[in-house]
C-alpha cells in the first residue's frame, strides 16, 4: 500500500485536479445509480491520498451527489403534475404533515442525507413532489452529505496515521 500511496502522491503532487474531477463524476453517477457505491470509492481514494486531499475530496463528492439530487428533486416537482391515481391521497397527507412541521423538514432532510435513512434518493424525489423549498433542500442535503462523506474520507486517513 505504501508503494501505491507513493505513486498516487507523485502523480497528483503537481495537479490533483483530475482526481477531484473523477470524484465529482463518480459521485454524480452514484447519485442516480444507487448500486454504484460512492462511499466505497471515497474510502479507497482517501486511503491512497494524502491528508491534504480530505477536504477537496469531500467537497467534490458533495457537489457530485447534490447535483444528482437536485435533478431528482426537480423531477419530483414534475411528477406532482402527473396523475397520481391511488397515491394522490398519500402524497397529499405527507404534504400536509410537512406543512404542519415546516420547521422540521430541514432536520429530516439533513438526517436522511447524513445517514441514508430513509434513502436520500427517495427523499429527494419526495421533497420535490411535496414542493419543499429548493434552497432549504440543497442546504440541508449538502450539510448532511458533507458530514457523511467527511466521515467516510477521514476514517482511512486516521487509520493510516494511527498505524
FIKOLZA-1660 file (N, C-alpha, C; in steps of 0.1 Angstrom, whole numbers, plus 5000, padded with zeros to 4 digits):
% residues 163
   i   px   py   pz ch aa at
   1 5008 4988 5000  A  X  N
   1 5000 5000 5000  A  X CA
   1 5009 5013 5000  A  X  C
   2 5020 5012 5007  A  X  N
   2 5029 5023 5007  A  X CA
   2 5034 5027 4993  A  X  C
   3 5036 5017 4985  A  X  N
   3 5041 5019 4971  A  X CA
   3 5029 5026 4963  A  X  C
   4 5017 5021 4964  A  X  N
   4 5006 5028 4958  A  X CA
   4 5004 5042 4962  A  X  C
   5 5005 5044 4975  A  X  N
   5 5004 5058 4980  A  X CA
   5 5015 5067 4975  A  X  C
   6 5027 5062 4974  A  X  N
   6 5038 5070 4968  A  X CA
   6 5035 5073 4954  A  X  C
   7 5030 5063 4946  A  X  N
   7 5027 5066 4932  A  X CA
   7 5016 5076 4931  A  X  C
   8 5005 5075 4939  A  X  N
   8 4994 5085 4938  A  X CA
   8 4999 5099 4942  A  X  C
   9 5007 5100 4952  A  X  N
   9 5012 5113 4956  A  X CA
   9 5021 5119 4945  A  X  C
  10 5029 5110 4939  A  X  N
  10 5038 5115 4929  A  X CA
  10 5030 5120 4917  A  X  C
  11 5020 5113 4913  A  X  N
  11 5012 5116 4901  A  X CA
  11 5003 5129 4904  A  X  C
  12 4999 5131 4916  A  X  N
  12 4989 5142 4919  A  X CA
  12 4996 5154 4926  A  X  C
  13 5009 5153 4928  A  X  N
  13 5016 5163 4936  A  X CA
  13 5015 5177 4929  A  X  C
  14 5016 5177 4916  A  X  N
  14 5016 5189 4908  A  X CA
  14 5002 5194 4905  A  X  C
  15 4993 5185 4902  A  X  N
  15 4980 5188 4898  A  X CA
  15 4970 5177 4901  A  X  C
  16 4964 5178 4913  A  X  N
  16 4954 5168 4917  A  X CA
  16 4940 5170 4912  A  X  C
  17 4938 5180 4903  A  X  N
  17 4925 5183 4898  A  X CA
  17 4918 5171 4891  A  X  C
  18 4926 5163 4884  A  X  N
  18 4920 5151 4878  A  X CA
  18 4913 5142 4888  A  X  C
  19 4919 5140 4899  A  X  N
  19 4914 5131 4910  A  X CA
  19 4900 5137 4915  A  X  C
  20 4900 5150 4916  A  X  N
  20 4888 5157 4921  A  X CA
  20 4877 5157 4911  A  X  C
  21 4880 5158 4898  A  X  N
  21 4870 5157 4888  A  X CA
  21 4864 5143 4887  A  X  C
  22 4873 5133 4888  A  X  N
  22 4868 5119 4888  A  X CA
  22 4859 5117 4900  A  X  C
  23 4863 5122 4911  A  X  N
  23 4855 5121 4923  A  X CA
  23 4841 5127 4921  A  X  C
  24 4841 5139 4915  A  X  N
  24 4828 5145 4912  A  X CA
  24 4819 5137 4903  A  X  C
  25 4825 5131 4892  A  X  N
  25 4818 5123 4883  A  X CA
  25 4813 5110 4889  A  X  C
  26 4821 5103 4897  A  X  N
  26 4817 5091 4903  A  X CA
  26 4805 5094 4913  A  X  C
  27 4806 5105 4920  A  X  N
  27 4796 5109 4929  A  X CA
  27 4783 5113 4922  A  X  C
  28 4784 5120 4911  A  X  N
  28 4773 5124 4903  A  X CA
  28 4766 5111 4898  A  X  C
  29 4773 5102 4892  A  X  N
  29 4767 5090 4887  A  X CA
  29 4761 5081 4898  A  X  C
  30 4768 5080 4909  A  X  N
  30 4762 5072 4921  A  X CA
  30 4750 5079 4927  A  X  C
  31 4748 5092 4924  A  X  N
  31 4736 5099 4929  A  X CA
  31 4724 5095 4921  A  X  C
  32 4726 5090 4909  A  X  N
  32 4715 5085 4900  A  X CA
  32 4713 5070 4901  A  X  C
  33 4725 5063 4902  A  X  N
  33 4725 5048 4902  A  X CA
  33 4729 5043 4915  A  X  C
  34 4720 5040 4924  A  X  N
  34 4723 5036 4938  A  X CA
  34 4733 5024 4939  A  X  C
  35 4734 5015 4929  A  X  N
  35 4743 5004 4930  A  X CA
  35 4757 5008 4929  A  X  C
  36 4760 5020 4924  A  X  N
  36 4774 5025 4924  A  X CA
  36 4776 5031 4937  A  X  C
  37 4785 5026 4945  A  X  N
  37 4787 5030 4959  A  X CA
  37 4798 5041 4960  A  X  C
  38 4793 5053 4962  A  X  N
  38 4802 5064 4963  A  X CA
  38 4811 5063 4975  A  X  C
  39 4806 5057 4986  A  X  N
  39 4813 5056 4999  A  X CA
  39 4825 5047 4997  A  X  C
  40 4823 5035 4990  A  X  N
  40 4834 5026 4987  A  X CA
  40 4845 5033 4979  A  X  C
  41 4841 5040 4969  A  X  N
  41 4851 5048 4961  A  X CA
  41 4859 5058 4970  A  X  C
  42 4852 5065 4978  A  X  N
  42 4858 5075 4987  A  X CA
  42 4868 5069 4997  A  X  C
  43 4864 5057 5003  A  X  N
  43 4873 5051 5012  A  X CA
  43 4886 5047 5005  A  X  C
  44 4885 5041 4993  A  X  N
  44 4896 5037 4985  A  X CA
  44 4905 5048 4982  A  X  C
  45 4900 5059 4976  A  X  N
  45 4907 5070 4972  A  X CA
  45 4914 5077 4984  A  X  C
  46 4906 5079 4995  A  X  N
  46 4911 5085 5006  A  X CA
  46 4923 5077 5012  A  X  C
  47 4922 5064 5012  A  X  N
  47 4933 5056 5018  A  X CA
  47 4946 5058 5010  A  X  C
  48 4945 5061 4997  A  X  N
  48 4956 5063 4989  A  X CA
  48 4961 5077 4987  A  X  C
  49 4954 5086 4993  A  X  N
  49 4956 5101 4991  A  X CA
  49 4962 5107 5004  A  X  C
  50 4970 5118 5002  A  X  N
  50 4975 5125 5013  A  X CA
  50 4964 5132 5021  A  X  C
  51 4966 5134 5034  A  X  N
  51 4956 5141 5042  A  X CA
  51 4951 5154 5037  A  X  C
  52 4960 5161 5030  A  X  N
  52 4956 5174 5024  A  X CA
  52 4945 5173 5014  A  X  C
  53 4942 5161 5009  A  X  N
  53 4931 5159 4999  A  X CA
  53 4918 5156 5005  A  X  C
  54 4917 5154 5018  A  X  N
  54 4905 5151 5025  A  X CA
  54 4894 5161 5023  A  X  C
  55 4896 5173 5025  A  X  N
  55 4886 5183 5023  A  X CA
  55 4882 5185 5008  A  X  C
  56 4891 5186 4998  A  X  N
  56 4887 5187 4984  A  X CA
  56 4880 5174 4980  A  X  C
  57 4884 5162 4984  A  X  N
  57 4876 5150 4980  A  X CA
  57 4862 5150 4986  A  X  C
  58 4861 5155 4998  A  X  N
  58 4847 5155 5004  A  X CA
  58 4839 5165 4997  A  X  C
  59 4844 5177 4993  A  X  N
  59 4836 5187 4986  A  X CA
  59 4833 5183 4972  A  X  C
  60 4842 5176 4965  A  X  N
  60 4839 5171 4952  A  X CA
  60 4827 5161 4952  A  X  C
  61 4828 5152 4963  A  X  N
  61 4817 5142 4964  A  X CA
  61 4804 5148 4967  A  X  C
  62 4804 5158 4976  A  X  N
  62 4791 5165 4980  A  X CA
  62 4786 5172 4967  A  X  C
  63 4794 5179 4960  A  X  N
  63 4789 5186 4948  A  X CA
  63 4784 5176 4938  A  X  C
  64 4790 5165 4936  A  X  N
  64 4785 5155 4926  A  X CA
  64 4772 5149 4930  A  X  C
  65 4771 5145 4943  A  X  N
  65 4759 5139 4948  A  X CA
  65 4747 5149 4948  A  X  C
  66 4750 5162 4952  A  X  N
  66 4739 5171 4953  A  X CA
  66 4735 5176 4939  A  X  C
  67 4744 5175 4929  A  X  N
  67 4740 5178 4915  A  X CA
  67 4730 5168 4911  A  X  C
  68 4732 5155 4914  A  X  N
  68 4723 5145 4911  A  X CA
  68 4710 5146 4918  A  X  C
  69 4711 5149 4931  A  X  N
  69 4699 5150 4940  A  X CA
  69 4690 5163 4936  A  X  C
  70 4697 5173 4931  A  X  N
  70 4689 5185 4926  A  X CA
  70 4681 5181 4914  A  X  C
  71 4686 5173 4905  A  X  N
  71 4679 5169 4894  A  X CA
  71 4667 5159 4898  A  X  C
  72 4670 5151 4908  A  X  N
  72 4659 5142 4913  A  X CA
  72 4648 5150 4919  A  X  C
  73 4652 5160 4927  A  X  N
  73 4642 5169 4933  A  X CA
  73 4634 5176 4922  A  X  C
  74 4640 5181 4912  A  X  N
  74 4633 5187 4901  A  X CA
  74 4624 5178 4893  A  X  C
  75 4628 5165 4892  A  X  N
  75 4620 5155 4886  A  X CA
  75 4608 5152 4894  A  X  C
  76 4609 5153 4907  A  X  N
  76 4598 5151 4917  A  X CA
  76 4588 5162 4915  A  X  C
  77 4593 5174 4913  A  X  N
  77 4584 5185 4910  A  X CA
  77 4575 5183 4898  A  X  C
  78 4581 5177 4888  A  X  N
  78 4573 5173 4876  A  X CA
  78 4564 5162 4878  A  X  C
  79 4567 5153 4886  A  X  N
  79 4558 5141 4889  A  X CA
  79 4546 5146 4896  A  X  C
  80 4546 5157 4903  A  X  N
  80 4535 5162 4910  A  X CA
  80 4524 5166 4901  A  X  C
  81 4527 5170 4888  A  X  N
  81 4518 5174 4878  A  X CA
  81 4511 5162 4871  A  X  C
  82 4517 5150 4873  A  X  N
  82 4511 5138 4866  A  X CA
  82 4500 5133 4875  A  X  C
  83 4491 5125 4869  A  X  N
  83 4480 5119 4877  A  X CA
  83 4487 5109 4886  A  X  C
  84 4484 5110 4899  A  X  N
  84 4490 5101 4909  A  X CA
  84 4481 5089 4912  A  X  C
  85 4469 5089 4907  A  X  N
  85 4460 5078 4909  A  X CA
  85 4458 5075 4924  A  X  C
  86 4460 5062 4928  A  X  N
  86 4458 5058 4941  A  X CA
  86 4467 5064 4951  A  X  C
  87 4479 5070 4947  A  X  N
  87 4488 5075 4956  A  X CA
  87 4486 5090 4959  A  X  C
  88 4476 5096 4953  A  X  N
  88 4474 5110 4955  A  X CA
  88 4471 5113 4969  A  X  C
  89 4462 5105 4976  A  X  N
  89 4459 5108 4990  A  X CA
  89 4471 5107 4999  A  X  C
  90 4480 5097 4996  A  X  N
  90 4492 5096 5004  A  X CA
  90 4501 5108 5003  A  X  C
  91 4503 5112 4990  A  X  N
  91 4512 5124 4988  A  X CA
  91 4506 5136 4994  A  X  C
  92 4493 5138 4993  A  X  N
  92 4486 5150 5000  A  X CA
  92 4487 5149 5015  A  X  C
  93 4486 5137 5021  A  X  N
  93 4487 5135 5035  A  X CA
  93 4502 5138 5039  A  X  C
  94 4511 5133 5032  A  X  N
  94 4525 5136 5035  A  X CA
  94 4528 5151 5034  A  X  C
  95 4523 5157 5024  A  X  N
  95 4524 5172 5022  A  X CA
  95 4518 5179 5034  A  X  C
  96 4507 5175 5038  A  X  N
  96 4500 5182 5050  A  X CA
  96 4509 5180 5063  A  X  C
  97 4514 5169 5065  A  X  N
  97 4523 5166 5076  A  X CA
  97 4535 5175 5076  A  X  C
  98 4541 5176 5064  A  X  N
  98 4553 5185 5063  A  X CA
  98 4549 5200 5065  A  X  C
  99 4538 5204 5060  A  X  N
  99 4533 5218 5062  A  X CA
  99 4532 5221 5077  A  X  C
 100 4526 5211 5084  A  X  N
 100 4524 5214 5099  A  X CA
 100 4537 5214 5106  A  X  C
 101 4547 5208 5101  A  X  N
 101 4561 5207 5107  A  X CA
 101 4571 5213 5098  A  X  C
 102 4568 5224 5092  A  X  N
 102 4576 5230 5082  A  X CA
 102 4590 5233 5087  A  X  C
 103 4592 5237 5100  A  X  N
 103 4605 5240 5105  A  X CA
 103 4613 5227 5107  A  X  C
 104 4607 5215 5108  A  X  N
 104 4614 5203 5110  A  X CA
 104 4618 5196 5097  A  X  C
 105 4614 5200 5086  A  X  N
 105 4617 5193 5073  A  X CA
 105 4632 5194 5070  A  X  C
 106 4638 5205 5074  A  X  N
 106 4653 5206 5072  A  X CA
 106 4660 5196 5080  A  X  C
 107 4656 5194 5092  A  X  N
 107 4662 5184 5101  A  X CA
 107 4660 5170 5095  A  X  C
 108 4649 5167 5090  A  X  N
 108 4646 5154 5083  A  X CA
 108 4655 5152 5071  A  X  C
 109 4656 5163 5062  A  X  N
 109 4664 5162 5050  A  X CA
 109 4679 5160 5054  A  X  C
 110 4684 5168 5064  A  X  N
 110 4697 5166 5069  A  X CA
 110 4700 5152 5074  A  X  C
 111 4691 5147 5082  A  X  N
 111 4693 5133 5087  A  X CA
 111 4693 5123 5076  A  X  C
 112 4684 5124 5066  A  X  N
 112 4684 5114 5055  A  X CA
 112 4697 5115 5047  A  X  C
 113 4702 5128 5045  A  X  N
 113 4714 5129 5037  A  X CA
 113 4726 5124 5045  A  X  C
 114 4726 5126 5058  A  X  N
 114 4738 5122 5066  A  X CA
 114 4738 5107 5069  A  X  C
 115 4726 5101 5070  A  X  N
 115 4726 5087 5074  A  X CA
 115 4722 5077 5063  A  X  C
 116 4715 5082 5053  A  X  N
 116 4709 5074 5043  A  X CA
 116 4697 5067 5047  A  X  C
 117 4691 5071 5058  A  X  N
 117 4678 5065 5062  A  X CA
 117 4668 5076 5065  A  X  C
 118 4657 5077 5059  A  X  N
 118 4654 5069 5047  A  X CA
 118 4663 5073 5035  A  X  C
 119 4663 5064 5025  A  X  N
 119 4673 5067 5014  A  X CA
 119 4671 5081 5008  A  X  C
 120 4682 5088 5007  A  X  N
 120 4682 5102 5003  A  X CA
 120 4677 5103 4988  A  X  C
 121 4679 5093 4980  A  X  N
 121 4674 5092 4967  A  X CA
 121 4659 5094 4966  A  X  C
 122 4652 5086 4975  A  X  N
 122 4637 5087 4975  A  X CA
 122 4633 5100 4982  A  X  C
 123 4640 5105 4992  A  X  N
 123 4637 5117 4999  A  X CA
 123 4638 5129 4989  A  X  C
 124 4648 5129 4981  A  X  N
 124 4650 5140 4971  A  X CA
 124 4638 5141 4962  A  X  C
 125 4633 5130 4956  A  X  N
 125 4622 5130 4948  A  X CA
 125 4609 5134 4955  A  X  C
 126 4607 5129 4967  A  X  N
 126 4596 5133 4975  A  X CA
 126 4596 5148 4979  A  X  C
 127 4608 5153 4982  A  X  N
 127 4609 5167 4985  A  X CA
 127 4604 5176 4974  A  X  C
 128 4607 5172 4962  A  X  N
 128 4603 5179 4950  A  X CA
 128 4588 5177 4948  A  X  C
 129 4583 5165 4950  A  X  N
 129 4568 5163 4949  A  X CA
 129 4560 5171 4959  A  X  C
 130 4566 5172 4971  A  X  N
 130 4559 5179 4982  A  X CA
 130 4562 5194 4982  A  X  C
 131 4569 5198 4972  A  X  N
 131 4572 5213 4970  A  X CA
 131 4579 5219 4982  A  X  C
 132 4588 5211 4988  A  X  N
 132 4597 5217 4998  A  X CA
 132 4606 5227 4991  A  X  C
 133 4610 5237 4998  A  X  N
 133 4618 5248 4992  A  X CA
 133 4631 5242 4987  A  X  C
 134 4635 5246 4974  A  X  N
 134 4647 5241 4968  A  X CA
 134 4660 5245 4976  A  X  C
 135 4660 5258 4980  A  X  N
 135 4672 5263 4987  A  X CA
 135 4674 5255 5000  A  X  C
 136 4663 5253 5007  A  X  N
 136 4664 5246 5020  A  X CA
 136 4668 5231 5018  A  X  C
 137 4663 5225 5007  A  X  N
 137 4666 5212 5003  A  X CA
 137 4681 5211 5001  A  X  C
 138 4686 5220 4993  A  X  N
 138 4701 5220 4989  A  X CA
 138 4710 5222 5001  A  X  C
 139 4706 5232 5010  A  X  N
 139 4714 5234 5021  A  X CA
 139 4714 5223 5031  A  X  C
 140 4703 5218 5035  A  X  N
 140 4702 5206 5044  A  X CA
 140 4709 5194 5038  A  X  C
 141 4706 5191 5025  A  X  N
 141 4712 5180 5019  A  X CA
 141 4727 5181 5018  A  X  C
 142 4732 5192 5014  A  X  N
 142 4746 5194 5013  A  X CA
 142 4753 5193 5026  A  X  C
 143 4747 5198 5037  A  X  N
 143 4753 5197 5050  A  X CA
 143 4753 5182 5055  A  X  C
 144 4742 5175 5052  A  X  N
 144 4742 5161 5056  A  X CA
 144 4752 5153 5048  A  X  C
 145 4753 5155 5035  A  X  N
 145 4762 5148 5027  A  X CA
 145 4777 5151 5031  A  X  C
 146 4779 5164 5035  A  X  N
 146 4793 5168 5039  A  X CA
 146 4797 5160 5052  A  X  C
 147 4787 5159 5061  A  X  N
 147 4790 5151 5073  A  X CA
 147 4793 5136 5070  A  X  C
 148 4784 5130 5061  A  X  N
 148 4785 5116 5057  A  X CA
 148 4799 5114 5050  A  X  C
 149 4801 5121 5040  A  X  N
 149 4813 5119 5032  A  X CA
 149 4826 5123 5039  A  X  C
 150 4825 5134 5047  A  X  N
 150 4836 5138 5055  A  X CA
 150 4841 5126 5064  A  X  C
 151 4831 5120 5071  A  X  N
 151 4835 5108 5079  A  X CA
 151 4841 5097 5071  A  X  C
 152 4835 5094 5060  A  X  N
 152 4840 5083 5051  A  X CA
 152 4854 5086 5046  A  X  C
 153 4857 5099 5044  A  X  N
 153 4870 5102 5039  A  X CA
 153 4881 5103 5050  A  X  C
 154 4876 5108 5062  A  X  N
 154 4886 5110 5072  A  X CA
 154 4890 5097 5080  A  X  C
 155 4881 5087 5080  A  X  N
 155 4884 5075 5087  A  X CA
 155 4897 5068 5082  A  X  C
 156 4898 5065 5068  A  X  N
 156 4910 5059 5063  A  X CA
 156 4923 5068 5066  A  X  C
 157 4921 5081 5066  A  X  N
 157 4932 5089 5069  A  X CA
 157 4937 5087 5084  A  X  C
 158 4927 5087 5093  A  X  N
 158 4931 5085 5107  A  X CA
 158 4937 5071 5110  A  X  C
 159 4931 5061 5103  A  X  N
 159 4937 5047 5105  A  X CA
 159 4951 5047 5100  A  X  C
 160 4954 5054 5089  A  X  N
 160 4968 5054 5084  A  X CA
 160 4977 5061 5094  A  X  C
 161 4972 5072 5099  A  X  N
 161 4980 5080 5109  A  X CA
 161 4983 5072 5122  A  X  C
 162 4974 5064 5126  A  X  N
 162 4975 5056 5138  A  X CA
 162 4982 5043 5137  A  X  C
 163 4984 5039 5124  A  X  N
 163 4991 5026 5122  A  X CA
 163 5006 5028 5121  A  X  C
% end
